[in-house]
Amino acid sequence: MFKVRTLNNISVAGLERLPRDRYEVASDLQNPDALLVRSADLHQMEIPPSVKAIGRAGAGTNNIPVAAMSARGVPVFNAPGANANAVKELVLAAMLLAARNIWPALEFVRGLDGDDQTLHKLVEDGKKNFVGFELPGRSLGVIGLGAIGVRVANAALDLGMEVYGYDPAITVHNAWQLNSSVQQALSVDDLVSRSQFVSVHVPLLDATRKLINAERLRLMKAPGVVLNFARAEIVDEDAVLQALEAGRLHAYACDFPSRKLQGQRRVIATPHLGASTTEAEDNCAVMVADQLREFLEVGNVRNSVNFPEAVMPLLPGKQRLAIVNANVPNMVGQITTALAQHQLNIADLLNKSRGELAYTLVDVDQAIPAGLAAEISAIRGVLATRVIAS
Ligand SMILES: NC(=O)c1ccc[n+]([C@@H]2O[C@H](COP(=O)([O-])OP(=O)(O)OC[C@H]3O[C@@H](n4cnc5c(N)ncnc54)[C@H](O)[C@@H]3O)[C@@H](O)[C@H]2O)c1
């Protein structure tokens, strides 16, 4: 039985991925094998030595002492992309809200007085103020083609838009997912100068702070629409307000209200709703529970923020050693020597590294003798060792 201690309410869909005949899951377990958290601050608590893995049902891991866990040989898993569809749908909603002037139109309706007949007349007289435009043929530039950006780009193509993308570090996986009709921009400036709509889907870094600034807003096709469902600081709010005032920008849609933006006409600000769907919460919990389970049962690593990706099928009848060690020379040599001394034949071996850490999976044909794990743990640089039977 594996013990998984939960530190927040984790969606039932995720907990159901840990079968009751193999997992004890509760918030008050002693000596847990793994912790499953959402936003609980693990910096403030002592993490028991029994913990072999930590799962965060979400994307960010600021609440977890990742460096300290790496030093202990404990992987931290997260759920990148689990909320990507939720954010994509909000971006699509924002594009339509902006194009059809739905926001001011709803406010207009809310402010109407009188009986039905009067209301009807006011509606028919007032609707000319909210004439919008349609999306097919309009251009959208997507900056950042990660989990969210790729989905936004593909969905915009389906709506008939002309789509440009820019991401100098797109992953092979995301490149495979991206519709081949998305046109490649050569730079951010190139992208904005071809686009009427611009949507940012990059992380907040020094390089992306104020990525959308006054100069780039001037390059956009007018009247433009900027969509920011990534992070507030990626767009220069002052520059946006000036562009709105000057009429170069039709609307600014974002997920990050601020005092400056509040009450501004043509600003559509949602209260950080990007990932707020029941499906996104379920997806995060399912993804992270599956990853924890695969690590605990087989030793494979997928979507860890501090471990290398390491996936090797564990075939029936084999036994596996999973070893976390410092990424220094001669570690695999010392490990295989220890196995050879016990006359163990290596059936398969995987060694991956990430930064200062390396992870080795060794599958053998015979039963792993008692004491070998302790011998390997005693090798200088080895941080954690586990024996796993198929
Ligand atoms: N509104 C919300 O509630 C919400 C929810 C989830 C994510 N987010 C934000 O959305 C961002 C994107 O999320 P994701 O899941 O798609 O991330 P991701 O890591 O899958 O993709 C980010 C992409 O941005 C690219 N990139 C980085 N710097 C770049 C630059 N200077 N120019 C162009 N591309 C660049 C990367 O190469 C990567 O492909 C997150 O960083 C987060 O800030 C917001």
The ligand as a Gaussian input file, in Angstrom:
#p B3LYP/6-31G(d) Opt

LIG

0 1
 N       -5.185000      33.535000     -16.810000
 C       -4.902000      32.430000     -16.159000
 O       -5.588000      32.050000     -15.222000
 C       -3.745000      31.591000     -16.611000
 C       -3.837000      30.190000     -16.485000
 C       -2.776000      29.407000     -16.956000
 C       -1.650000      30.029000     -17.480000
 N       -1.571000      31.380000     -17.541000
 C       -0.391000      32.056000     -18.103000
 O       -0.233000      31.648000     -19.448000
 C        1.149000      31.464000     -19.722000
 C        1.292000      30.433000     -20.830000
 O        0.822000      29.160000     -20.352000
 P        1.134000      27.809000     -21.130000
 O        0.517000      26.719000     -20.346000
 O        0.777000      27.965000     -22.580000
 O        2.731000      27.769000     -20.987000
 P        3.781000      26.941000     -21.822000
 O        5.007000      26.868000     -20.988000
 O        3.177000      25.691000     -22.362000
 O        4.085000      27.900000     -23.083000
 C        4.781000      29.115000     -22.988000
 C        5.465000      29.331000     -24.340000
 O        5.982000      30.667000     -24.374000
 C        7.168000      30.616000     -25.140000
 N        7.953000      31.826000     -24.902000
 C        8.693000      32.134000     -23.807000
 N        9.262000      33.354000     -23.973000
 C        8.864000      33.810000     -25.190000
 C        9.100000      35.010000     -25.921000
 N        9.870000      35.989000     -25.420000
 N        8.528000      35.144000     -27.131000
 C        7.747000      34.176000     -27.647000
 N        7.479000      33.016000     -27.004000
 C        8.032000      32.842000     -25.795000
 C        7.845000      29.326000     -24.706000
 O        8.805000      28.900000     -25.664000
 C        6.652000      28.383000     -24.577000
 O        6.467000      27.628000     -25.759000
 C        1.733000      30.991000     -18.368000
 O        3.081000      31.319000     -18.272000
 C        0.900000      31.721000     -17.364000
 O        1.544000      32.932000     -17.024000
 C       -2.599000      32.167000     -17.123000

